Every structure is written in structure tokens, then in C-alpha cells.
Amino acid sequence: MEEIPVEKIIRSRRRTIGLEVTPAATLIVRAPLRAPAQYIEEIIRQKSSWILRKIDEMKRCPLSPCHEYSEGELFFFLGRAYPLQIVKEGSITIERSDKLYVSRTLLPDIRNHLKRWYREEAHKEIQARCMWFSMKTGHIPASVCITDARQRWGSCTHKGALNFSWRLIQTPPEIVDYVVVHELVHISQPDHSKKFWDKVRKIMPDYERRRKWLRENERLLKI
Ligand SMILES: [Zn+2]
């Protein structure tokens, strides 16, 4: 049997085993507090064909650098995949619920409409996360802007103004938080010295795992 990459097992007060294949094509297992490892392995084995199919989909589809904007194509938002669904009429233009619904009237210029939508949504989410971590850590940005950058997820000017690429909003919330914390720490520590990483670790002890995820998913920046 093909090896299934389990990224982590999250235990909580739940009754059943939950399986989720991430955009990075790894598996996250949610399990009851006392479920024995053997039992979890058995469930993974039973569901292996479904898991491998999902992993294959994730590897092929979501990270491809260009979208075709065909129905069913996956779009990522905060780490979740939303199939594109074109709708005939009604009042909606772009709406995210179980799918990413886009009105047919936007089709001629769908790429730009979606990009604008991503930018607006990114602004709301990232601004909110910045405020939260700013309050928590005392690092206060001069401003928070959303850019179209493809080279990096975020940046910090010498005046303490933070920039984030709208593309960051495709990644899971914990990854957004890492980039936010990284840039907030840059306000007082502009380099990547040991002192910088010590400050990041103090706020976010597991930052290295998140940083690794970003490195492995850099293709999302190219979209
Ligand atoms: Zn940096």
C-alpha cells in the first residue's frame, strides 16, 4: 500500500474519527481523546483508497499556477477548497458558502472579479488577525495593506507599515497567523537574526511547522 502522509493527529472530546486531506496533500486526523493508535491506523487503512484519491486530487488540482475557471475547479480560502459554481441569475455576484458561487454575468472577466473579491476578503481577514495579534503582543503596525505580490507573503517597511499578498488568504488560518506574527515582529526587529526568531517563538512556539508549510506550498503565491 502507498504510504499516507499523516501531518498530525488532533485529539479532542469527539466521538468519531475525522479525516481531512489538506491543500498540502497530507492528512489531518481528528480523533477522540482515548482512541488507541491501532484503531486510528485501522480507520486510515479502511479509508485508504478515498484518502489516496483525495491526495492525488490535491496534488494535481489546487496548486496549479493558472486557473481555467471551469465549473468544479477548486479555489482555496483559509485552507479550504471550494469548487467553483457558476450561477445563472439572482442577486449574488460572488459568494462563498459550501461552494464558491459566481454569477454568470461576471464570466467575461471572471479572473479580475475573483481577484478583486479575494483582495477584499483578504483585507477583512488579515486586518482582523493583525489587530488581534497587535493587541496581544504590543507590536503596533503603522498601517496594513493588501498587495498583489507574488514574491513574498508579507513585508514590513522601515516605518512599520505591513503589506500582505492577497494570495495568503488561500492558506489555512494558522498559516495566516504565522505570517502576521512574523511581520509584526519585524516592526521592532527588521532582520532575521536569532533575536528575531526568539521573539517569534515566544509568541508562537510552533512557528517552524507553519513556516515549513509555507515553503512547501509556495506555488500558491504564483497563482
Ligand atoms: Zn521576515
Residues whose N, C-alpha, C, O or C-beta is under 5 A from the ligand:
A	BS01	ZN	none
